Amino acid sequence: MATTASGTGQMRQIRTSVQALRRRLGMTQEDLAHTIGVTVSTVNRWENGHGVPSRLARKVMEGLVEQESLSTHGGKDLNGSHTHASIPAR
């Protein structure tokens, strides 16, 4: 399977999104894997651009972001707007 330039950009965006989410939540790869029900090697592959989260995994991660946002900012970002995070689809 050939990788297109846009495909490479999407993989980079997914990789950085997963890693940024994990760090924002103060989790290790092991913590995130356990929380969303995947293996540590799966999280590692996502962060290294060798795979992408399934639709279900993305939905669970988005829920984690929303929970974190509600607990720290009352569901609003620093500008007072309601937050909604998403992990890009491939």
N, C-alpha and C positions, 0 to 999 in steps of 0.2 A: 504494500500500500504506500503510495507516494504521499509525501507531506507537502502541502502547498504553503505559500508564504502566509496566507491568512490563517491556515491551520496551525502553523508554528506560533503565530501571535496569540491565537486562542489558547494554545497549550500553556504558553508563558503566563497569560492572564489567569488561567485556572490554577496553575502552580502557585503564583504569588497570592491569589485569593485564599487558597486553602491554608497556606503558611501564615498569612496575615491574620486570618480568622483564628487559627490555633494560638498564635502568640497573643492576640487581643484577649482571648479567653484565659490566658495564662496556663495553657495545657501543653504537655509533652505530646509527641506523636502517639505514644502509648495511651495517654489519657483520652485523646480525641478518638483513637481507634476503638477503645473500649466503650466510650459514650455513644458512638454511632453504630457500633456493631460490625466493625470490619477489623481486619488484621493490621498490625503495625506496618507490615510490609506494604499493604495497600495504601495507607496514608503516605508512606515514604515514596512510593511510586508516583502518587499524585503530585507530591511536592517536587519531585525530580523530573516531571514532565513525561513519565512513561505510562501514563494512564489518566483517566478522568473519572471523577465521581459519578456514580449512577444517579439517575433522577431522584431516587429515594434518599440516597446519601446527601445529595444537595439540599433536599427538602429538610432533612434532619438538621443539617448544619445551619440552614437559614433560621430554623426554629431556635437553635442555640444562640444565634446572634440577637434575635428578637427578645429572648429571655434575658440576655445580658443587658440589652439596652433598657428594658423595662426596670431591671433592678438597679441600674446605675443612673439613669436619666429620666425615669418615669415615662419611658417610651418615646422620648423626644431627643433629637440631636442638640448640639450646642446652639443652634439657631432657633430652637423651639419647634422645629418641624418634626412630624412623626417619622420615625425611622423605619426603613424596610431594606434589609440587606438581601443580596442574592449572590449565589455562586454561579458564574457563567456556565451555560450549557455548551457542549462541544459543537 
